[in-house]
Structure formats: structure tokens, C-alpha cells
């Protein structure tokens, strides 16, 4: 049975991930039944984010109430940042026809991925 974990959006959120745990796969289930798979170290790139906290505690994160396209962009930015070692906002890119900036910023704020705000 799937469980939905509710976290208080508190600025003191911290996450601790050790050793081989960084290579563990985490699945994010998004609206429309989609699944985004990534590694703990990707979601932990933005230390203190809700995604980092959840990834340190579980292998599946229920995001069914969140927009799948925006979640993919958010995770892709974290992935590029983790791969390149750059700041989250600097590794971020969107399709040319992208027009949901306010929604994307709201999504980043919801998950406490604050590195993006410096570049908008």
C-alpha cells in the first residue's frame, strides 16, 4: 500500500545521506500516473529541500498532486546540476516554447529548491 507523507515546510529541514545511499534510485510518482526515476544524490543536490529530505527517507515519493511536466523540469535541473557540479539555477534549461514560468517558480518554492530563484 502506498503512503503519502506530509512534511511541514520548515526552513530548518535537513537531510543526511551516507555513502552508497547516494546511488539509490528514487521514484517520484506524478500527476497522470507518470514516474520520474532519479538517484538520491540528484534530489539531495539542493540541501535542505523537501525533495532531499524525502529522498533520504524513502524510495518512492508521492507527487500525484503535482504537475508532471514541471516536476520533470525541476528534476532535470537538479540532475544537470549534480552531473556538472554547478549551481542548480545555472544548470537549468527549459524548452523554447516554455511559458509556465510562474508555475515553475511556485513548484521550486513548494519543494524548497531555492537555488533556482537566484536566476529568475
Backbone as a printed PyTorch tensor [residue, N CA C, xyz], in Angstrom:
tensor([[[  0.8430,  -1.1810,   0.0000],
         [  0.0000,   0.0000,   0.0000],
         [  0.8860,   1.2420,   0.0000]],

        [[  0.5420,   2.2040,  -0.8360],
         [  1.2940,   3.4520,  -0.8920],
         [  0.8690,   4.3460,   0.2580]],

        [[  1.8270,   5.0850,   0.7810],
         [  1.5000,   6.0430,   1.8190],
         [  1.9390,   7.4210,   1.3650]],

        [[  1.2130,   8.4080,   1.7670],
         [  1.5360,   9.7980,   1.4410],
         [  2.0840,  10.4380,   2.7030]],

        [[  3.2870,  10.9560,   2.6040],
         [  3.9100,  11.5800,   3.7510],
         [  3.7290,  13.0820,   3.6630]],

        [[  3.3060,  13.6770,   4.7340],
         [  3.1360,  15.1140,   4.7880],
         [  4.2600,  15.6900,   5.6240]],

        [[  4.9420,  16.6720,   5.0750],
         [  6.0170,  17.3410,   5.7970],
         [  5.6380,  18.7830,   6.0510]],

        [[  6.0560,  19.2820,   7.1600],
         [  5.9120,  20.7000,   7.4330],
         [  6.9720,  21.4390,   6.6290]],

        [[  6.5720,  22.4470,   5.8800],
         [  7.5280,  23.2330,   5.1110],
         [  8.2230,  24.1970,   6.0570]],

        [[  9.2960,  23.7230,   6.6240],
         [ 10.0310,  24.4260,   7.6540],
         [ 11.4330,  24.7130,   7.1500]],

        [[ 11.9410,  25.9240,   7.2650],
         [ 13.2670,  26.2370,   6.7340],
         [ 14.3960,  25.4790,   7.4070]],

        [[ 14.1240,  24.7500,   8.4890],
         [ 15.1880,  24.0100,   9.1520],
         [ 15.2610,  22.5620,   8.6790]],

        [[ 14.5660,  22.2280,   7.5990],
         [ 14.6220,  20.8710,   7.0620],
         [ 16.0600,  20.5390,   6.6990]],

        [[ 16.5040,  19.3910,   7.1570],
         [ 17.8380,  18.9190,   6.7950],
         [ 17.7300,  17.4690,   6.3720]],

        [[ 18.7060,  17.0170,   5.6290],
         [ 18.7230,  15.6230,   5.2230],
         [ 20.1370,  15.1000,   5.3770]],

        [[ 20.2370,  13.8470,   5.7490],
         [ 21.5370,  13.2060,   5.8500],
         [ 21.5020,  11.9550,   5.0020]],

        [[ 22.4350,  11.8630,   4.0840],
         [ 22.5490,  10.7030,   3.2130],
         [ 23.9950,  10.2520,   3.2830]],

        [[ 24.1990,   8.9570,   3.4610],
         [ 25.5490,   8.4430,   3.6570],
         [ 25.9620,   7.4740,   2.5610]],

        [[ 27.2490,   7.5190,   2.1870],
         [ 27.9090,   6.5450,   1.3270],
         [ 27.1050,   6.0670,   0.1360]],

        [[ 26.9400,   4.7230,   0.0300],
         [ 26.2560,   4.0950,  -1.0900],
         [ 24.8080,   4.5010,  -1.2350]],

        [[ 24.2650,   5.0750,  -0.1880],
         [ 22.8820,   5.5440,  -0.2110],
         [ 22.6690,   6.5750,  -1.3170]],

        [[ 23.7120,   7.3110,  -1.6950],
         [ 23.5970,   8.3350,  -2.7270],
         [ 23.2270,   7.7630,  -4.0850]],

        [[ 23.5430,   6.4990,  -4.3270],
         [ 23.2630,   5.8720,  -5.6190],
         [ 21.9350,   5.1140,  -5.6320]],

        [[ 21.1900,   5.1780,  -4.5520],
         [ 19.8820,   4.5250,  -4.5020],
         [ 18.9140,   5.2620,  -5.4250]],

        [[ 18.1020,   4.4930,  -6.1510],
         [ 17.1110,   5.0750,  -7.0620],
         [ 15.8630,   5.4710,  -6.2730]],

        [[ 15.3580,   6.6530,  -6.6070],
         [ 14.1240,   7.1630,  -6.0130],
         [ 13.1360,   7.3690,  -7.1450]],

        [[ 11.8930,   6.9470,  -6.9260],
         [ 10.8290,   7.1340,  -7.9110],
         [  9.8710,   8.1980,  -7.4090]],

        [[  9.5870,   9.1650,  -8.2710],
         [  8.6070,  10.2020,  -7.9680],
         [  7.3750,   9.9240,  -8.8190]],

        [[  6.2600,   9.6410,  -8.1820],
         [  5.0100,   9.3970,  -8.9010],
         [  4.2820,  10.7260,  -9.0280]],

        [[  4.0700,  11.1550, -10.2820],
         [  3.4820,  12.4710, -10.5520],
         [  2.0760,  12.3460, -11.1130]],

        [[  1.4190,  13.4780, -11.2760],
         [  0.0560,  13.5220, -11.8090],
         [ -0.0240,  12.7860, -13.1370]],

        [[ -1.1340,  12.1260, -13.3650],
         [ -1.3370,  11.3950, -14.6080],
         [ -0.7120,  10.0090, -14.5940]],

        [[ -0.1800,   9.5830, -13.4490],
         [  0.3890,   8.2510, -13.3340],
         [  1.8280,   8.1250, -13.8020]],

        [[  2.4510,   9.2210, -14.1760],
         [  3.8390,   9.1730, -14.6240],
         [  4.7990,   8.9110, -13.4680]],

        [[  5.9690,   8.4010, -13.8140],
         [  7.0020,   8.1300, -12.8210],
         [  8.3100,   8.7500, -13.3060]],

        [[  8.9740,   9.4710, -12.4380],
         [ 10.2910,  10.0290, -12.7130],
         [ 11.2670,   9.2770, -11.8180]],

        [[ 12.2800,   8.6600, -12.4200],
         [ 13.2840,   7.9490, -11.6390],
         [ 14.5840,   8.7320, -11.6440]],

        [[ 15.1850,   8.8360, -10.4780],
         [ 16.4660,   9.5220, -10.3520],
         [ 17.1800,   8.9670,  -9.1310]],

        [[ 18.3650,   9.4670,  -8.8550],
         [ 19.1530,   8.9940,  -7.7280],
         [ 19.0160,   9.9330,  -6.5330]],

        [[ 19.2690,   9.3990,  -5.3510],
         [ 19.2270,  10.1940,  -4.1290],
         [ 20.1640,  11.3960,  -4.2560]],

        [[ 21.3640,  11.2010,  -4.8190],
         [ 22.3170,  12.3160,  -4.8860],
         [ 21.8040,  13.4600,  -5.7590]],

        [[ 20.9360,  13.1550,  -6.7190],
         [ 20.3570,  14.2160,  -7.5540],
         [ 19.3690,  15.0400,  -6.7300]],

        [[ 18.4650,  14.3750,  -6.0250],
         [ 17.4690,  15.0850,  -5.2310],
         [ 18.0990,  15.7650,  -4.0180]],

        [[ 19.2790,  15.3160,  -3.6210],
         [ 19.9860,  15.9070,  -2.4830],
         [ 20.8800,  17.0670,  -2.8860]],

        [[ 20.9270,  17.3830,  -4.1760],
         [ 21.7700,  18.4730,  -4.6600],
         [ 21.4340,  19.7930,  -3.9630]],

        [[ 20.1620,  20.0280,  -3.7650],
         [ 19.7200,  21.2470,  -3.0710],
         [ 19.4920,  20.8650,  -1.6100]],

        [[ 20.5520,  20.9120,  -0.8270],
         [ 20.4810,  20.5070,   0.5740],
         [ 19.4440,  21.3370,   1.3200]],

        [[ 18.6290,  20.6750,   2.1000],
         [ 17.5880,  21.3600,   2.8470],
         [ 16.2520,  21.3950,   2.1390]],

        [[ 16.2040,  20.9100,   0.8910],
         [ 14.9230,  20.9030,   0.1770],
         [ 14.0470,  19.7640,   0.6720]],

        [[ 12.7580,  19.8960,   0.4390],
         [ 11.8220,  18.8340,   0.8060],
         [ 12.1590,  17.5650,   0.0130]],

        [[ 12.5440,  17.7020,  -1.2630],
         [ 12.9160,  16.5330,  -2.0630],
         [ 14.1160,  15.8120,  -1.4600]],

        [[ 15.1130,  16.5590,  -0.9970],
         [ 16.2940,  15.9400,  -0.3700],
         [ 15.8870,  15.1910,   0.8920]],

        [[ 15.0360,  15.7930,   1.6830],
         [ 14.5730,  15.1630,   2.9250],
         [ 13.8120,  13.8750,   2.6330]],

        [[ 12.8650,  13.9300,   1.7040],
         [ 12.0820,  12.7430,   1.3750],
         [ 12.9540,  11.6560,   0.7640]],

        [[ 13.8780,  12.0290,  -0.1240],
         [ 14.7510,  11.0470,  -0.7780],
         [ 15.6420,  10.3390,   0.2320]],

        [[ 16.0090,  11.0290,   1.3020],
         [ 16.8540,  10.4010,   2.3220],
         [ 16.0720,   9.3960,   3.1600]],

        [[ 14.7420,   9.4320,   3.0900],
         [ 13.8990,   8.5980,   3.9410],
         [ 13.1530,   7.4910,   3.2100]],

        [[ 12.9480,   7.6360,   1.9050],
         [ 12.1080,   6.6590,   1.1990],
         [ 12.5220,   6.5200,  -0.2580]],

        [[ 12.0970,   5.4200,  -0.8660],
         [ 12.4610,   5.1330,  -2.2560],
         [ 11.3970,   5.5520,  -3.2500]],

        [[ 10.2130,   5.8800,  -2.7510],
         [  9.1320,   6.3420,  -3.6210],
         [  8.4820,   7.5570,  -2.9890]],

        [[  8.3670,   8.6280,  -3.7760],
         [  7.7820,   9.8700,  -3.2840],
         [  6.5020,  10.1230,  -4.0620]],

        [[  5.4170,  10.2760,  -3.3380],
         [  4.1210,  10.5300,  -3.9600],
         [  4.0030,  12.0070,  -4.3120]],

        [[  3.9180,  12.2930,  -5.6020],
         [  3.7940,  13.6790,  -6.0890],
         [  2.5820,  13.7780,  -7.0080]],

        [[  1.6050,  12.9080,  -6.8310],
         [  0.4520,  12.8510,  -7.7110],
         [ -0.3360,  14.1400,  -7.7740]],

        [[ -0.1620,  14.9910,  -6.7990],
         [ -0.8570,  16.2810,  -6.7670],
         [ -0.0570,  17.3690,  -7.4720]],

        [[  1.1080,  17.0170,  -8.0340],
         [  1.9780,  17.9890,  -8.6870],
         [  1.9960,  17.7710, -10.1930]],

        [[  2.2250,  18.8180, -10.9710],
         [  2.2680,  18.7720, -12.4270],
         [  3.5060,  17.9990, -12.8890]],

        [[  3.2910,  16.9230, -13.6450],
         [  4.3830,  16.0640, -14.0960],
         [  5.4180,  16.7810, -14.9500]],

        [[  4.9750,  17.6570, -15.8410],
         [  5.9220,  18.3620, -16.7200],
         [  6.8350,  19.2790, -15.9040]],

        [[  6.2600,  19.9850, -14.9390],
         [  7.0600,  20.8720, -14.1050],
         [  8.0140,  20.0810, -13.2160]],

        [[  7.5520,  18.9540, -12.6990],
         [  8.4240,  18.1060, -11.8730],
         [  9.5980,  17.5850, -12.6990]],

        [[  9.3390,  17.2130, -13.9430],
         [ 10.4340,  16.7370, -14.8140],
         [ 11.4740,  17.8380, -15.0430]],

        [[ 11.0200,  19.0550, -15.2630],
         [ 11.9490,  20.1710, -15.4430],
         [ 12.7660,  20.4130, -14.1730]],

        [[ 12.1030,  20.3520, -13.0380],
         [ 12.7760,  20.5600, -11.7640],
         [ 13.8340,  19.4820, -11.5210]],

        [[ 13.4550,  18.2250, -11.7110],
         [ 14.3990,  17.1220, -11.5020],
         [ 15.5140,  17.1700, -12.5410]],

        [[ 15.1850,  17.5410, -13.7730],
         [ 16.2160,  17.6480, -14.8020],
         [ 17.2510,  18.7160, -14.4370]],

        [[ 16.7930,  19.8430, -13.8990],
         [ 17.7180,  20.8820, -13.4490],
         [ 18.6140,  20.3930, -12.3280]],

        [[ 18.0340,  19.6500, -11.3810],
         [ 18.8310,  19.0770, -10.2930],
         [ 19.8300,  18.0590, -10.8380]],

        [[ 19.3910,  17.2510, -11.7980],
         [ 20.2600,  16.2290, -12.3940],
         [ 21.4380,  16.8660, -13.1180]],

        [[ 21.1650,  17.8760, -13.9370],
         [ 22.2450,  18.5560, -14.6610],
         [ 23.2030,  19.2200, -13.6930]],

        [[ 22.6680,  19.7970, -12.6490],
         [ 23.4970,  20.4420, -11.6420],
         [ 24.3690,  19.4210, -10.9200]],

        [[ 23.7870,  18.2780, -10.5710],
         [ 24.5470,  17.2280,  -9.8840],
         [ 25.6320,  16.6670, -10.7910]],

        [[ 25.3320,  16.4930, -12.0730],
         [ 26.2990,  15.9390, -13.0270],
         [ 27.4470,  16.8930, -13.3090]],

        [[ 27.1320,  18.1900, -13.3550],
         [ 28.1550,  19.1720, -13.7250],
         [ 28.8290,  19.8200, -12.5230]],

        [[ 28.2250,  19.6720, -11.3530],
         [ 28.7750,  20.3050, -10.1590],
         [ 28.5140,  21.7960, -10.0920]],

        [[ 27.5680,  22.2920, -10.9010],
         [ 27.2590,  23.7200, -10.9150],
         [ 26.0970,  24.0360,  -9.9950]],

        [[ 25.8320,  25.3090,  -9.8470],
         [ 24.6770,  25.7880,  -9.1000],
         [ 23.4060,  25.3070,  -9.8000]],

        [[ 22.3780,  24.9790,  -9.0350],
         [ 21.1320,  24.4600,  -9.6010],
         [ 20.5730,  25.3810, -10.6760]],

        [[ 20.4830,  26.6640, -10.4090],
         [ 19.9210,  27.6120, -11.3710],
         [ 20.7330,  27.7250, -12.6410]],

        [[ 22.0490,  27.5760, -12.5410],
         [ 22.9010,  27.7040, -13.7150],
         [ 22.7760,  26.5030, -14.6470]],

        [[ 22.3910,  25.3500, -14.1120],
         [ 22.2620,  24.1400, -14.9190],
         [ 20.8640,  23.9980, -15.5080]],

        [[ 20.0080,  24.9170, -15.2200],
         [ 18.6040,  24.8400, -15.5710],
         [ 18.3490,  25.3020, -17.0010]],

        [[ 17.5130,  24.5510, -17.7270],
         [ 17.0860,  24.9750, -19.0640],
         [ 15.6770,  24.4600, -19.3170]],

        [[ 14.9480,  25.1700, -20.1580],
         [ 13.5680,  24.7870, -20.4980],
         [ 13.4340,  24.7580, -22.0140]],

        [[ 12.3890,  24.1020, -22.5260],
         [ 12.1370,  24.1190, -23.9670],
         [ 11.8850,  25.5470, -24.4590]],

        [[ 12.1570,  25.8020, -25.7150],
         [ 11.9830,  27.1440, -26.2870],
         [ 10.5760,  27.6890, -26.1200]],

        [[  9.5740,  26.8350, -26.2360],
         [  8.1850,  27.2840, -26.1730],
         [  7.6260,  27.3240, -24.7450]],

        [[  8.4680,  27.1940, -23.7540],
         [  8.0150,  27.1450, -22.3620],
         [  7.4170,  28.4890, -21.9470]],

        [[  6.2240,  28.4370, -21.3250],
         [  5.5610,  29.6730, -20.9140],
         [  4.9280,  29.5690, -19.5240]],

        [[  5.3840,  28.6280, -18.7210],
         [  4.8130,  28.4290, -17.3900],
         [  5.8050,  28.8310, -16.2910]],

        [[  6.4150,  29.9910, -16.4360],
         [  7.4440,  30.4330, -15.5010],
         [  6.9330,  30.5690, -14.0800]],

        [[  5.7770,  31.1850, -13.9160],
         [  5.2340,  31.3650, -12.5600],
         [  4.9600,  30.0240, -11.8970]],

        [[  4.4190,  29.0800, -12.6610],
         [  4.1300,  27.7690, -12.1120],
         [  5.4150,  27.0240, -11.7390]],

        [[  6.4440,  27.1700, -12.5800],
         [  7.7140,  26.5040, -12.3030],
         [  8.3750,  27.0780, -11.0460]],

        [[  8.3320,  28.3900, -10.9150],
         [  8.8920,  29.0200,  -9.7120],
         [  8.1110,  28.5730,  -8.4810]],

        [[  6.7940,  28.4920,  -8.5930],
         [  5.9700,  28.0190,  -7.4810],
         [  6.3130,  26.5740,  -7.1350]],

        [[  6.5670,  25.7580,  -8.1390],
         [  6.9380,  24.3570,  -7.9090],
         [  8.2740,  24.2740,  -7.1650]],

        [[  9.2410,  25.0550,  -7.5910],
         [ 10.5490,  25.0740,  -6.9270],
         [ 10.4030,  25.5260,  -5.4760]],

        [[  9.5780,  26.5250,  -5.2540],
         [  9.3560,  27.0090,  -3.8820],
         [  8.6450,  25.9550,  -3.0390]],

        [[  7.6830,  25.2680,  -3.6180],
         [  6.9530,  24.2270,  -2.8930],
         [  7.9100,  23.1620,  -2.3530]],

        [[  8.8820,  22.7750,  -3.1700],
         [  9.8350,  21.7270,  -2.7940],
         [ 11.0750,  22.3020,  -2.1110]],

        [[ 11.1050,  23.5830,  -1.8540],
         [ 12.2320,  24.2630,  -1.2100],
         [ 13.5130,  24.1170,  -2.0190]],

        [[ 13.4150,  24.2170,  -3.3390],
         [ 14.5850,  24.2120,  -4.2050],
         [ 14.8730,  25.6880,  -4.5010]],

        [[ 15.5940,  26.3160,  -3.5870],
         [ 15.7890,  27.7700,  -3.6350],
         [ 16.8670,  28.2380,  -4.5840]],

        [[ 17.7560,  27.3670,  -5.0130],
         [ 18.8310,  27.7720,  -5.9130],
         [ 18.3170,  28.3470,  -7.2210]],

        [[ 17.1040,  27.9800,  -7.5980],
         [ 16.5460,  28.4650,  -8.8630],
         [ 16.1820,  29.9330,  -8.7960]],

        [[ 15.7400,  30.3910,  -7.6410],
         [ 15.2670,  31.7700,  -7.5170],
         [ 16.3260,  32.8170,  -7.8190]],

        [[ 17.5950,  32.4660,  -7.6610],
         [ 18.6720,  33.4370,  -7.9090],
         [ 18.8120,  33.7650,  -9.3880]],

        [[ 18.2620,  32.9370, -10.2720],
         [ 18.4760,  33.1290, -11.7010],
         [ 17.1990,  33.4900, -12.4540]],

        [[ 16.1260,  33.8080, -11.7550],
         [ 14.8880,  34.2000, -12.4100],
         [ 14.6610,  35.6790, -12.2430]]])
